[in-house]
């Protein structure tokens, strides 16, 4: 019963993405860029620039879509976006193994699953 209430297990980080690293860079204004640094040369995956600030869900969606073995749920995207927020002129680097460690602790609520979130 407890596993039912915890909801379904989240997707896993792909084997090749476990060794990858992702960098989120924020400029002095309202923009942010997500790049995959490894294992190949740096590749830009997403950018967000809005008058009212960065859309962190866009950045989170791009990172999770690149690293996971399945399409990320909206709830997973919005929950992970909270961990990507950085100050202006800042940078955060996330490794694939670090992302998997976070996913191991994340479970959607069963109510959110039934509500389609």
N, C-alpha and C positions, 0 to 999 in steps of 0.2 A: 504494500500500500504506500509506503514512504517513497518508493521509486516512482510510482504513478503521480504522486503529488509534486515531486521534484520536476516533472516534465521530461521531455525527450532530451537525449544527450546532444550537445552541440556538434557541429562538424569538426573535423580534425584538420590540422595543418598538413598540407601535402609533404611528402617525404623530401622532395627537392627544395621546398620552401623553408624547411627547418633550419637550413644553414644560411638562408638569405637574411639581409638586413634592410630595413625600411627607414627612411629618414623623412620626418615632417619638418619643414622649414617655414617659418613665418617671417614676413617682411615687416617694415616699419609701419605699414598701413593696415589694410583690411584683408590682405591676401595670405594664402598658405599654399604650399606645394608639397606633394608626396612623391618621393622617388624610391625606387628599389636600387640599392647599391650593389648588391652581390646576388648571385655568383657571377653574373655577366656585368658588362659596363653599366653605368648608371642610366636608368630609364625613368622618365617622368610618367607616373601613373595617373595623377589627378592634380587639379588646381582649383582653388576656390577663391574668388574675389567678389565681394559684395560690398555695397555701400555701408551696410549695417554690421559687417563683420564676416568672419569665416563661417562657412557652412561645414561644420565638423562632421556631419553625417556623410557628406560627399567624400571626404577624405577617408573616413572609416570604411565606407562601402567599397572604395577602390582597394584599400589595403586588404580587407577581408576577402574580396572577390579574387584577388591575385594569390593569396596565400592558402585559402581553404580548398578542401576537396569537394565542397558542395556550396550551393548558393546560400549566403548568409541570410538569416531571418532579419526582419526589420528591427525587432527588439534587440538582437545581438548587435546590429550596426549602431543603434542609438546608445546602447550601454557602453560599447567600446569607444564610441566617440568621446565620451567623458574623459577617457584616459589619454586622449591625444591633444587636448587643449593645452596650448603653450602661450607664453607671453610674446609680445611683439619682439622681433629680431632674435627669436629663440629657435632652438632645434631640439627635436627628440628623436632618438634612434631606437627602433624596436627590432629585436631579432626574432626569427621564426620560432626558435625554441622558447623565447620569452612569451610570445603570443600563445603558444600551446599551453604553457604553464597557466596563463590567465584563463584560457578556455576550460582547463580542467577544473577550475573553481566556479565557472559560470553555469547556471541552469536557469532557463526561463521559468517563470511561474506558470502553473497549469492554467490559471485563469487567463493569462495572456495568450496561451496557446489556443484556448477555446474562443477567445475574442478575435483571433487572427492577427495578433500583433507580433 
